[in-house]
Amino acid sequence: MPPITLTLTLDQTNTILEALGQMPYVRVYELIEAIGQQAGAQLHPEGAPAGTRPAVPGTAASVVPGSPA
């Protein structure tokens, strides 16, 4: 399937991630990872600090900086 490009604000992206966090992990984990990787690459083009990785919404760490706790 061909990829598409969406332009979303941080708040919109976090809302989507929060909704995905309510779904069964087995159905959405790849999508959450893809969003986290793409957002991280855009927000930190020089690379993220070693040892950091996106978290599932609703956990202690947020996927996208500036997300509501």
MODELLER restraints for C-alpha pairs under 7 A, 6 or more apart:
rsr = mdl.restraints
at = mdl.atoms
rsr.add(forms.Gaussian(group=physical.xy_distance, feature=features.Distance(at['CA:10:A'], at['CA:64:A']), mean=6.94, stdev=0.5))
rsr.add(forms.Gaussian(group=physical.xy_distance, feature=features.Distance(at['CA:11:A'], at['CA:67:A']), mean=6.76, stdev=0.5))
rsr.add(forms.Gaussian(group=physical.xy_distance, feature=features.Distance(at['CA:14:A'], at['CA:64:A']), mean=6.90, stdev=0.5))
rsr.add(forms.Gaussian(group=physical.xy_distance, feature=features.Distance(at['CA:14:A'], at['CA:67:A']), mean=6.26, stdev=0.5))
rsr.add(forms.Gaussian(group=physical.xy_distance, feature=features.Distance(at['CA:17:A'], at['CA:32:A']), mean=6.82, stdev=0.5))
rsr.add(forms.Gaussian(group=physical.xy_distance, feature=features.Distance(at['CA:17:A'], at['CA:57:A']), mean=5.85, stdev=0.5))
rsr.add(forms.Gaussian(group=physical.xy_distance, feature=features.Distance(at['CA:18:A'], at['CA:57:A']), mean=5.34, stdev=0.5))
rsr.add(forms.Gaussian(group=physical.xy_distance, feature=features.Distance(at['CA:18:A'], at['CA:58:A']), mean=6.77, stdev=0.5))
rsr.add(forms.Gaussian(group=physical.xy_distance, feature=features.Distance(at['CA:20:A'], at['CA:28:A']), mean=6.45, stdev=0.5))
rsr.add(forms.Gaussian(group=physical.xy_distance, feature=features.Distance(at['CA:21:A'], at['CA:56:A']), mean=6.54, stdev=0.5))
rsr.add(forms.Gaussian(group=physical.xy_distance, feature=features.Distance(at['CA:21:A'], at['CA:57:A']), mean=5.55, stdev=0.5))
rsr.add(forms.Gaussian(group=physical.xy_distance, feature=features.Distance(at['CA:21:A'], at['CA:58:A']), mean=6.82, stdev=0.5))
rsr.add(forms.Gaussian(group=physical.xy_distance, feature=features.Distance(at['CA:36:A'], at['CA:54:A']), mean=5.65, stdev=0.5))
rsr.add(forms.Gaussian(group=physical.xy_distance, feature=features.Distance(at['CA:36:A'], at['CA:63:A']), mean=5.85, stdev=0.5))
rsr.add(forms.Gaussian(group=physical.xy_distance, feature=features.Distance(at['CA:39:A'], at['CA:64:A']), mean=6.87, stdev=0.5))
rsr.add(forms.Gaussian(group=physical.xy_distance, feature=features.Distance(at['CA:54:A'], at['CA:62:A']), mean=6.89, stdev=0.5))
rsr.add(forms.Gaussian(group=physical.xy_distance, feature=features.Distance(at['CA:54:A'], at['CA:63:A']), mean=4.65, stdev=0.5))
rsr.add(forms.Gaussian(group=physical.xy_distance, feature=features.Distance(at['CA:55:A'], at['CA:61:A']), mean=5.77, stdev=0.5))
rsr.add(forms.Gaussian(group=physical.xy_distance, feature=features.Distance(at['CA:55:A'], at['CA:62:A']), mean=5.87, stdev=0.5))
rsr.add(forms.Gaussian(group=physical.xy_distance, feature=features.Distance(at['CA:55:A'], at['CA:63:A']), mean=5.30, stdev=0.5))
rsr.add(forms.Gaussian(group=physical.xy_distance, feature=features.Distance(at['CA:56:A'], at['CA:63:A']), mean=6.80, stdev=0.5))
rsr.add(forms.Gaussian(group=physical.xy_distance, feature=features.Distance(at['CA:57:A'], at['CA:63:A']), mean=6.67, stdev=0.5))
